[in-house]
Amino acid sequence: MIKSMTGFGRCESLDETLRLRVEIRSVNHRFLDMSLKMPKKLNAYESVFRSVVKQYASRGKIDVFLYYEELEERDISLQYNEQLARSYMEIFDRMKETAPEIPDDMTLSKLAFSPDVIIARETEQDVEAVVPKMKAVLEEACRRFEETRIQEGVQLKADLLDKLTELQTYVDFITERSPKIIAEYRGKLTDRIEELLQDTQIDDSRIAMEVTIYADKICVDEELVRLSSHVKTMRDTLEHGTDIGRKLDFIAQEMNREANTILSKSNDLEITNCGIDLKTCIEKIREQVQNVE
């Protein structure tokens, strides 16, 4: 099953006390590059959430967003910091001694409003109780995320198979055209020698040697065989492989190498033009392969 590295998944859960939401986005990347953004309270459980996502993706730049909102009103408790209050009073007494001319209007209620003497604290949410709920929402988001990657993977596969068919037509054309070049060269060489030597007898063995040297120089039989083999291997990989992105990328590089060699040996306009189309097609394949997991 082929998967694209581009995908999106979202899931939300709502009950009387919590609203949980997870969003996952990914684009292509050579390796697995995962970024998790979540409330600080959940940071201690990051490895738990990462392990869930890794079950659904092996490559790609993946951004995971975890949100949660508490809906119920939490109990509030007041805490009295007696030690701090005593410290305030000691300072106030020293202030009276150093500045007796200033009226003392300190009262208990004013002391109570001094910073941090009385602190209002909300009852903390039990984070451990939230984690399994968040994990369940994350798993559902991952399943939806995987579905989008599979759907795009189907389209990638179809497009790559079409391009491989196009690529094979160029290989077949060059394979058919190559032997004709030798015959055409022999004819041109014979005509040229006859034009230059006129009535002088032509040495057939010398012509045969020149044709053989020329044929060896422009021969691309090995490159064409390897290129056809690469096309077949890529087709088989697309049909039966999983997690094949790196393998497809390697095959595409080998295809490009063979195409470069064919172009460098070409001494025929038709083959050169076909070779350019061949390289263009391979580049399109390489671009698409970059999106395959």
C-alpha positions in Angstrom: 0.0 0.0 0.0 1.5 3.3 -1.1 1.1 6.4 1.1 1.8 10.0 0.4 3.8 12.0 2.9 1.2 14.8 2.6 -1.9 14.4 4.8 -4.2 16.0 7.3 -6.2 14.5 10.2 -8.5 16.1 12.8 -10.6 14.8 15.6 -12.5 16.4 18.5 -14.1 15.1 21.6 -16.6 16.9 23.9 -18.2 15.9 27.2 -19.5 17.7 30.2 -16.0 18.5 31.6 -13.6 18.6 28.7 -13.2 19.6 25.1 -10.3 17.8 23.4 -9.1 18.4 19.8 -6.2 17.0 17.8 -4.9 18.2 14.4 -2.2 16.6 12.4 -0.6 18.0 9.2 2.4 16.6 7.2 4.5 17.4 4.2 7.3 15.5 2.5 10.7 15.1 4.2 13.6 12.7 3.8 13.2 11.4 7.4 10.6 11.5 10.2 10.6 15.0 11.6 7.8 15.3 14.2 6.8 18.4 16.1 4.2 18.3 18.9 2.6 21.4 20.3 0.5 20.9 23.4 -0.4 22.5 26.8 2.5 22.6 29.2 0.6 20.3 31.6 0.9 17.5 29.0 4.6 17.9 28.3 5.5 15.0 30.6 3.5 12.6 28.4 5.1 13.7 25.0 6.7 10.4 24.5 3.3 8.6 24.8 1.8 10.8 22.1 4.9 10.5 19.8 4.7 6.7 20.0 1.1 6.8 18.8 1.9 8.9 15.8 4.9 6.7 14.9 2.5 3.8 14.4 1.0 5.6 11.4 4.0 7.3 9.8 7.6 6.5 9.1 8.6 9.6 7.0 7.6 13.2 6.6 7.6 16.5 8.4 4.6 16.1 10.8 3.1 18.8 13.0 0.8 17.6 15.8 -1.4 20.0 17.7 -3.1 19.0 20.9 -5.7 21.2 22.6 -7.8 20.8 25.6 -10.3 23.1 27.4 -11.9 22.5 30.8 -15.6 23.3 30.7 -16.6 22.8 34.3 -16.1 25.4 37.0 -13.4 24.3 39.4 -13.5 24.8 43.1 -11.5 27.7 44.5 -9.7 27.5 47.8 -8.2 30.4 49.8 -4.8 29.9 51.4 -3.4 32.2 54.1 0.3 32.7 54.2 0.8 33.4 57.9 4.6 33.7 57.7 4.4 36.3 55.0 1.8 38.3 57.0 4.1 38.3 60.0 7.0 39.5 57.9 4.8 42.4 56.6 3.9 43.3 60.2 7.5 43.3 61.3 8.4 45.7 58.4 5.4 47.9 59.3 6.6 48.1 63.0 10.1 49.1 61.8 8.7 51.7 59.6 6.7 53.2 62.5 10.0 53.4 64.5 11.9 55.2 61.8 9.0 57.5 60.8 6.9 58.1 63.9 5.5 61.4 62.5 3.5 59.4 59.9 0.1 58.3 61.1 -0.3 54.5 61.4 -3.4 53.5 59.5 -2.6 49.9 59.1 -5.6 47.6 59.7 -6.2 43.9 59.4 -8.2 44.2 56.2 -5.3 46.2 54.6 -2.9 43.5 55.7 -5.1 40.9 54.0 -4.8 42.8 50.7 -1.0 42.8 50.8 0.5 40.8 48.0 0.3 37.0 48.4 -0.9 37.1 52.0 -4.2 35.5 50.9 -3.9 33.4 47.7 -6.9 32.0 45.7 -6.1 28.7 44.1 -8.2 26.7 41.7 -8.5 22.9 42.1 -6.0 21.4 39.6 -7.4 19.2 36.8 -6.2 15.6 37.2 -3.9 15.5 34.2 -3.4 11.7 34.4 -7.1 11.3 33.8 -6.9 13.5 30.7 -4.0 11.6 29.1 -5.9 8.4 28.1 -8.8 10.5 26.7 -6.3 12.6 24.7 -4.6 9.5 23.5 -7.9 8.1 22.2 -8.6 11.4 20.3 -5.1 11.4 18.9 -5.4 7.8 17.6 -8.6 8.7 15.8 -7.0 11.8 14.3 -4.1 9.5 13.2 -6.5 7.1 11.5 -8.1 9.9 9.5 -4.6 11.3 8.8 -3.6 8.0 7.4 -6.7 7.8 5.2 -5.8 11.0 3.5 -2.3 9.8 2.9 -3.5 6.5 1.4 -6.0 8.3 -0.8 -3.3 10.6 -2.2 -1.0 7.6 -2.4 -3.4 5.9 -4.8 -3.3 9.0 -7.1 0.5 9.1 -6.9 0.7 5.5 -7.9 -1.5 6.0 -10.9 0.4 9.0 -12.0 3.8 7.2 -11.6 2.6 4.2 -13.6 1.4 6.5 -16.4 4.8 8.2 -16.5 6.6 4.8 -16.5 4.5 3.8 -19.5 5.5 7.1 -21.2 9.1 6.5 -20.3 9.1 3.0 -21.8 7.9 4.4 -25.2 11.0 6.6 -25.3 13.2 3.6 -24.5 11.5 1.5 -27.2 12.0 4.3 -29.8 15.7 4.6 -29.0 16.1 0.8 -29.1 14.4 0.7 -32.5 16.2 3.7 -33.9 19.8 2.8 -32.8 20.5 0.0 -35.4 19.3 2.2 -38.2 21.9 4.8 -37.4 24.7 2.3 -38.1 23.2 1.5 -41.5 22.7 5.2 -42.3 26.3 5.9 -41.3 27.7 3.1 -43.5 25.7 4.4 -46.5 26.9 8.0 -45.9 30.5 6.9 -45.4 30.5 4.8 -48.6 29.0 7.7 -50.6 31.5 10.1 -49.2 34.5 7.8 -50.1 33.1 7.2 -53.6 32.8 10.9 -54.1 36.3 11.5 -53.0 38.0 8.6 -54.7 35.7 8.4 -57.7 37.0 5.5 -59.9 39.3 4.1 -57.3 38.2 0.8 -55.8 36.9 1.0 -52.2 38.4 -1.3 -49.5 35.3 -2.9 -47.9 37.3 -4.0 -44.9 38.4 -0.5 -44.2 34.8 0.7 -44.3 33.7 -2.1 -42.1 36.4 -1.2 -39.5 35.3 2.5 -39.5 31.6 1.5 -39.1 32.6 -0.9 -36.2 34.5 1.9 -34.4 31.6 4.3 -34.9 29.0 1.7 -33.7 31.0 1.0 -30.6 31.3 4.7 -29.8 27.5 5.3 -30.0 26.3 2.0 -28.7 23.7 2.4 -25.9 22.4 -1.2 -25.7 23.6 -1.7 -22.1 22.0 1.6 -21.0 18.7 0.7 -22.7 18.6 -2.7 -21.1 19.3 -1.3 -17.6 16.8 1.5 -18.1 14.1 -1.1 -19.1 15.0 -3.1 -16.1 14.7 0.0 -13.8 11.2 0.7 -15.3 10.1 -2.9 -14.5 11.6 -2.8 -11.0 9.8 0.5 -10.2 6.5 -0.9 -11.5 6.9 -4.1 -9.4 7.8 -1.9 -6.3 4.7 0.3 -6.9 2.4 -2.7 -7.1 3.7 -4.7 -4.2 5.9 -2.5 -1.9 5.2 -0.6 1.3 7.4 2.2 2.7 9.0 2.4 -0.7 9.8 6.1 -1.0 13.6 5.8 -0.5 13.8 2.8 -2.9 11.9 4.6 -5.6 14.1 7.6 -5.2 17.2 5.5 -5.7 15.8 3.8 -8.8 14.9 7.2 -10.3 18.5 8.4 -9.7 19.8 5.3 -11.6 17.3 6.0 -14.4 18.7 9.6 -14.7 22.2 8.3 -14.8 21.4 6.0 -17.8 19.6 8.8 -19.6 22.6 11.0 -19.2 24.9 8.4 -20.7 22.5 7.9 -23.7 22.5 11.6 -24.4 26.2 11.9 -24.1 26.7 9.1 -26.7 24.0 10.3 -29.0 25.1 11.5 -32.5 21.6 11.5 -34.0 19.1 14.3 -33.8 16.1 12.0 -33.4 17.7 10.1 -30.5 18.9 13.4 -28.9 15.4 14.8 -29.0 13.9 11.6 -27.6 16.6 11.6 -25.0 15.6 15.0 -23.8 12.0 13.9 -23.5 13.3 10.8 -21.7 15.2 13.0 -19.1 12.2 15.3 -18.7 10.0 12.3 -17.9 12.5 11.0 -15.4 12.6 14.4 -13.7 8.8 14.3 -13.3 9.0 10.9 -11.8 11.7 12.0 -9.4 9.5 14.9 -8.3 6.6 12.7 -7.6 8.7 10.1 -5.8 9.7 12.7 -3.3 6.1 12.6 -2.0 6.0 8.9 -1.4 6.5 7.6 2.1 
